[in-house]
Amino acid sequence: MLMRRTKIVATLGPATDDPKILDQLIEAGVNIVRLNFSHGNYELHRKRAEIIKIRAQAHGKHVGILVDLQGPKIRISKFKEGKIYLEDNARFTLDVNLPENEGDETQVGVDYKALADDVSSGDTLLLDDGRITLWVEEVSGSKINCRVVIGGYLLNNKGINRQGGGLSAKALTDKDRRDIQHAADLQADYLAISFPRSATDVHEARELFQAAGGKGGVVAKIERAEALEQLEEIIHASAAVMVARGDLGVEIGDAALPPVQKNIIHLARELNRVVITATQMMESMITNPIPTRAEVSDVANAVLDGTDAVMLSAETASGSYPVKAVAAMDRICRETEKQRQITASNHRINTRFRKVDEGIAMAAMYLANHFDVKAIAALTESGATPLWMSRISSGIPIYALSPHAETRRRVTLYRGVYPISFYPSPIGCGAVNCAATDSEAINELQRRGAVHEGDWVIITQGDLAGVQGSTNTMRVIRVGDEPAFIPTT
């Protein structure tokens, strides 16, 4: 069976707390698990992180961990009866000073106290992911007096968006700052920040994460309209970006979302960053054992556009069919990846490279796409070389051979990259050591059934063992022709 190139992120939750379910998720093809810090407490997330590491090791696989911060709570408060029904054309008030549980058919409180300062007459507010639409007639002190444009049932604690964006809430709340420390304690491989507006938000999160001892990459969730105005800067500042289609779709409108998604994926790959496509990818599988045809097409289109990963949220966290959701996503990705355009690329064909290891990575991919190569073995310290390689569309598997567990977990998010535990000579690559390393690397690929006698393999490596960014060597070897290594005594 062909290896799936697109990676699958699955959110953990009550539906996955049974270790048997976790085992089935790993076997079904989960590459990264998401811990959603919007729900649960730190102790619960710690237990989930610990058990996924144990179960992944038991299966002989590498599974990364992504911690997703809650971000600012821009939500209504609560109703006396738990929910209300809003009639079209009725008047309704959002009052930032109303007590938490005093909402009724005429008014409700707001958790985000600056909302009255951020909106004005003529604005459109969207509640509950756009299901309720309010038009702001006037703002009077703490009260935002609105007319209902699209009504319906409204429940406690539903989110608020301003059409077109513009709410001033900071990306990192006090809770997020505490949770960043927790993410570092969990040794999270990725830290996702919610609602960043600029690269400054990303830099701040990274500084806090590193100060807390975190070594993972920062993921910027693109879900604010104003983030699109600084998209390139945000991508540059991030290790990865997430197309968070829920809030983003509400703010820019559903019709504008598909081309924006394509642009984010394209730009992220152009800038050598990882990209995740998320939100409602298989929403119907929360309660149904098979996806809709529209959901199948949605996942397939993201794969065709070049996304590194596709993400499941409530489908696995609280749904009735978490394992079937992962299996369905795996099946769709594999079938879509058979298409020719998935393996064709002219990415960076006219670009000058700034680093030696970057040039080696691009040279390896050019050769691999123009020669009968069966596999690429990238001996890596940080994962940078396989990341660059993965930006080139190709059907050739890239194996990231690394002695570092954090590197192996990090590359689980890279499209077409597969981590392998590998411990090369600590001396570096001299004539004898290169021969030894080549034999060991190829033996490892043969053991896994990745290559066979007579296959061509590309190996990339640095002369300086243990030094990040030192990759400066590319070797092309045919399996069976590599020199036998006889250790000295």
Disulfide bonds with the S-S distance in Angstrom:
Cys429-Cys434 1.43
